[in-house]
């Protein structure tokens, strides 16, 4: 079994589990949104395309295809999978006892640490800097374990970063919008600067022409995916502010409705 199959199997498994969970959930609760199921299918498809098939095959020889795989595996697939709300679906599907255990795990302090925006950004963008500015990129093509580890890290770090920025599933360890916004700007800047660095200083073993095309794909393709993330983040911020304003207005209205105390 080669590395491409090893990487593709987990995604196929979670696709099947998600679809089974949808069937079980629909029997016990109201219908699960079809849009979320479609997002999950497309997200898993993006990940599978990135780690197996023609894209993964050519990624070993052409850096631009490797970068396309990075965008699919580390950015687009995590975003689509997060929007599919897998934790919410899992909590709806599991028996009460198991659902409570999962909730307890999500509330653990370690989960708050790894899902902190700064930690997630370092794991995500920082990991890419290490990969492309050292000999790690060249080494992973000669070591199957390293190849598997790096691809798993790219996906998980991308997923972790996404859930640290936008809240679709239950998030016990929420952080403020200003804090997340600052980290988001810094992370996107770090990603953009890295793409320019790759353009000017190719990774070890990569011809300059391939590095330039890959760097451009990373820069413009990353911006397109980041734009979706930014729009969702700003929309959630807007809804939170609007909700807070409505609550404040309701309190003011209730205070106005109270009769003035009579002083005789």
C-alpha positions as CSV (number, residue, x, y, z in Angstrom):
1,X,0.0,0.0,0.0
2,X,1.7,3.3,-1.1
3,X,1.6,6.6,0.6
4,X,-1.2,8.0,-1.6
5,X,-3.6,5.2,-0.6
6,X,-2.6,5.5,3.1
7,X,-3.5,9.2,3.0
8,X,-6.7,8.8,1.0
9,X,-8.3,6.0,3.2
10,X,-8.9,8.1,6.3
11,X,-10.8,10.7,4.3
12,X,-12.9,8.0,2.6
13,X,-13.7,6.5,6.0
14,X,-14.8,9.9,7.5
15,X,-17.0,10.5,4.4
16,X,-18.8,7.2,5.0
17,X,-19.1,7.9,8.7
18,X,-20.6,11.3,8.1
19,X,-23.2,10.0,5.7
20,X,-24.1,7.3,8.1
21,X,-24.4,9.9,10.9
22,X,-26.7,11.9,8.7
23,X,-29.0,8.9,8.2
24,X,-29.1,8.2,12.0
25,X,-29.6,11.9,12.8
26,X,-32.5,12.3,10.4
27,X,-34.3,9.4,12.1
28,X,-34.0,11.0,15.5
29,X,-34.1,14.7,14.8
30,X,-35.2,17.1,12.1
31,X,-33.5,16.8,8.7
32,X,-29.8,17.6,8.6
33,X,-29.2,20.5,6.1
34,X,-28.4,19.0,2.7
35,X,-26.0,21.9,2.1
36,X,-23.7,20.7,5.0
37,X,-23.7,17.2,3.6
38,X,-22.7,18.6,0.2
39,X,-19.9,20.7,1.7
40,X,-18.6,17.6,3.5
41,X,-18.6,15.6,0.3
42,X,-16.8,18.3,-1.7
43,X,-14.3,18.9,1.2
44,X,-13.4,15.3,1.4
45,X,-13.1,15.2,-2.4
46,X,-10.7,18.1,-2.3
47,X,-8.5,16.3,0.2
48,X,-8.6,13.0,-1.7
49,X,-7.6,14.8,-4.9
50,X,-4.7,16.4,-3.1
51,X,-3.3,13.2,-1.7
52,X,-4.0,10.7,-4.5
53,X,-4.6,10.6,-8.2
54,X,-3.0,12.7,-10.9
55,X,-2.4,15.8,-8.8
56,X,-0.5,13.8,-6.1
57,X,1.4,11.9,-8.8
58,X,2.6,15.1,-10.6
59,X,3.3,16.9,-7.3
60,X,6.4,14.7,-7.0
61,X,7.8,16.2,-10.2
62,X,6.2,19.7,-10.6
63,X,6.1,22.2,-7.7
64,X,3.0,23.9,-9.0
65,X,1.0,20.7,-8.6
66,X,2.4,20.3,-5.1
67,X,1.2,23.8,-4.3
68,X,-2.2,23.0,-5.8
69,X,-2.3,20.1,-3.4
70,X,-1.4,22.3,-0.5
71,X,-4.2,24.7,-1.3
72,X,-6.7,21.9,-1.5
73,X,-5.5,19.9,1.5
74,X,-4.4,22.6,3.9
75,X,-6.9,25.4,3.1
76,X,-10.0,24.6,1.0
77,X,-10.7,21.1,2.4
78,X,-10.5,22.2,6.0
79,X,-12.7,25.2,5.4
80,X,-15.4,23.1,3.7
81,X,-15.3,20.4,6.3
82,X,-15.6,23.0,9.1
83,X,-18.6,24.5,7.5
84,X,-20.2,21.0,7.4
85,X,-20.3,21.1,11.2
86,X,-19.1,17.5,11.9
87,X,-19.1,18.0,15.7
88,X,-22.7,19.2,15.8
89,X,-23.7,16.2,13.7
90,X,-21.7,13.8,16.0
91,X,-23.4,15.2,19.1
92,X,-26.8,14.8,17.5
93,X,-26.0,11.2,16.5
94,X,-24.3,9.8,19.6
95,X,-26.1,8.3,22.6
96,X,-26.5,10.8,25.4
97,X,-23.7,9.3,27.5
98,X,-21.1,9.4,24.7
99,X,-22.2,12.8,23.6
100,X,-21.6,14.1,27.2
101,X,-18.1,12.5,27.1
102,X,-17.3,14.2,23.9
103,X,-18.5,17.5,25.3
104,X,-16.3,16.9,28.3
105,X,-13.3,16.3,26.1
106,X,-14.0,19.5,24.1
107,X,-14.1,21.5,27.3
108,X,-10.7,20.2,28.5
109,X,-8.0,22.9,29.0
110,X,-5.7,21.2,26.4
111,X,-8.4,21.7,23.7
112,X,-8.5,25.4,24.6
113,X,-4.7,25.7,24.2
114,X,-4.4,23.9,20.8
115,X,-7.5,25.8,19.4
116,X,-6.2,29.2,20.5
117,X,-5.8,31.3,17.4
118,X,-2.1,32.1,18.0
119,X,-1.2,28.4,18.6
120,X,-3.2,27.3,15.6
121,X,-1.6,30.0,13.4
122,X,1.9,29.0,14.5
123,X,1.2,25.3,13.7
124,X,-0.4,26.2,10.4
125,X,1.7,29.1,8.9
126,X,4.8,28.4,10.9
127,X,4.8,24.8,9.8
128,X,4.8,25.9,6.2
129,X,7.8,28.2,6.8
130,X,9.7,25.3,8.2
131,X,8.7,23.1,5.3
132,X,9.7,25.4,2.5
133,X,12.7,27.3,3.9
134,X,14.6,24.2,5.1
135,X,15.6,20.9,3.6
136,X,12.4,19.3,4.9
137,X,10.5,19.6,1.6
138,X,13.2,17.7,-0.3
139,X,13.6,15.1,2.5
140,X,9.9,14.2,2.6
141,X,10.1,12.9,-1.0
142,X,12.7,10.3,0.2
143,X,11.0,9.2,3.4
144,X,7.5,7.8,3.4
145,X,6.9,8.3,7.1
146,X,8.0,11.9,6.8
147,X,5.8,12.3,3.7
148,X,2.8,11.0,5.6
149,X,3.5,13.1,8.7
150,X,3.8,16.3,6.8
151,X,0.6,15.8,4.8
152,X,-1.3,14.9,7.9
153,X,0.1,17.9,9.7
154,X,-0.8,20.3,6.8
155,X,-4.4,19.1,6.9
156,X,-4.9,19.1,10.7
157,X,-3.1,22.4,11.1
158,X,-5.3,23.9,8.4
159,X,-8.5,22.5,10.1
160,X,-7.3,23.7,13.5
161,X,-6.6,27.2,12.2
162,X,-10.1,27.4,10.6
163,X,-12.0,26.3,13.7
164,X,-10.0,28.8,15.7
165,X,-11.2,31.6,13.5
166,X,-14.8,30.8,12.7
167,X,-17.3,29.1,15.0
168,X,-19.6,26.7,13.3
169,X,-19.6,23.8,15.8
170,X,-19.9,24.2,19.6
171,X,-16.7,26.0,20.8
172,X,-16.3,25.9,24.6
173,X,-13.1,28.0,24.4
174,X,-14.2,31.0,22.4
175,X,-12.0,34.0,22.0
176,X,-12.9,37.6,21.1
177,X,-13.4,38.9,17.5
178,X,-10.7,41.6,17.9
179,X,-8.2,39.0,19.1
180,X,-9.0,36.6,16.3
181,X,-9.1,39.4,13.7
182,X,-5.5,40.5,14.6
183,X,-4.2,36.9,14.5
184,X,-6.0,36.3,11.2
185,X,-4.4,39.4,9.6
186,X,-1.0,38.3,10.9
187,X,-1.5,34.7,9.7
188,X,-2.6,35.8,6.2
189,X,0.3,38.1,6.0
190,X,2.7,35.4,6.9
191,X,1.2,33.1,4.3
192,X,1.5,35.8,1.6
193,X,5.1,36.7,2.6
194,X,6.0,33.0,2.4
195,X,4.6,32.7,-1.1
196,X,6.8,35.7,-2.2
197,X,9.8,34.2,-0.4
198,X,9.3,31.0,-2.4
199,X,9.1,33.0,-5.6
200,X,12.4,34.7,-4.9
201,X,14.2,31.9,-3.1
202,X,13.1,28.4,-4.3
203,X,13.0,25.5,-1.9
204,X,16.0,23.1,-2.1
205,X,15.8,21.0,-5.2
206,X,13.1,23.1,-7.0
207,X,14.0,24.9,-10.3
208,X,13.4,28.7,-10.2
209,X,10.7,28.5,-12.9
210,X,8.7,26.0,-10.9
211,X,9.2,27.9,-7.7
212,X,7.9,31.1,-9.3
213,X,4.7,29.4,-10.7
214,X,4.1,27.6,-7.4
215,X,4.7,30.8,-5.4
216,X,2.2,32.7,-7.6
217,X,-0.4,29.9,-7.2
218,X,0.1,29.9,-3.5
219,X,-0.3,33.7,-3.3
220,X,-3.3,34.2,-5.5
221,X,-5.0,30.9,-4.8
222,X,-4.5,31.3,-1.1
223,X,-6.0,34.8,-1.3
224,X,-9.2,33.4,-3.0
225,X,-9.7,30.9,-0.2
226,X,-8.8,33.4,2.5
227,X,-11.4,35.7,1.1
228,X,-14.1,33.2,1.9
229,X,-12.8,32.8,5.4
230,X,-12.7,36.6,5.9
231,X,-16.3,37.0,4.7
232,X,-17.6,34.3,7.1
233,X,-15.6,35.8,9.9
234,X,-16.9,39.3,9.3
235,X,-20.4,38.1,8.9
236,X,-20.3,36.3,12.3
237,X,-18.8,39.4,13.9
238,X,-21.6,41.5,12.4
239,X,-24.3,39.1,13.7
240,X,-22.7,39.1,17.1
241,X,-22.6,42.9,17.3
242,X,-26.2,43.2,16.0
243,X,-27.4,40.6,18.5
244,X,-25.7,42.5,21.3
245,X,-27.3,45.8,20.2
246,X,-30.8,44.1,20.1
247,X,-30.3,42.8,23.6
248,X,-29.3,46.2,24.8
249,X,-32.3,47.8,23.1
250,X,-34.7,45.3,24.7
251,X,-33.3,46.0,28.1
252,X,-33.7,49.8,27.6
253,X,-37.3,49.3,26.4
254,X,-38.1,47.2,29.5
255,X,-36.7,49.9,31.7
256,X,-38.8,52.5,29.9
257,X,-41.9,50.4,30.4
258,X,-41.4,50.3,34.2
259,X,-43.7,52.7,36.0
260,X,-42.0,55.7,37.6
261,X,-42.0,55.4,41.4
262,X,-44.5,57.7,43.1
263,X,-43.2,60.2,45.5
264,X,-45.8,61.8,47.7
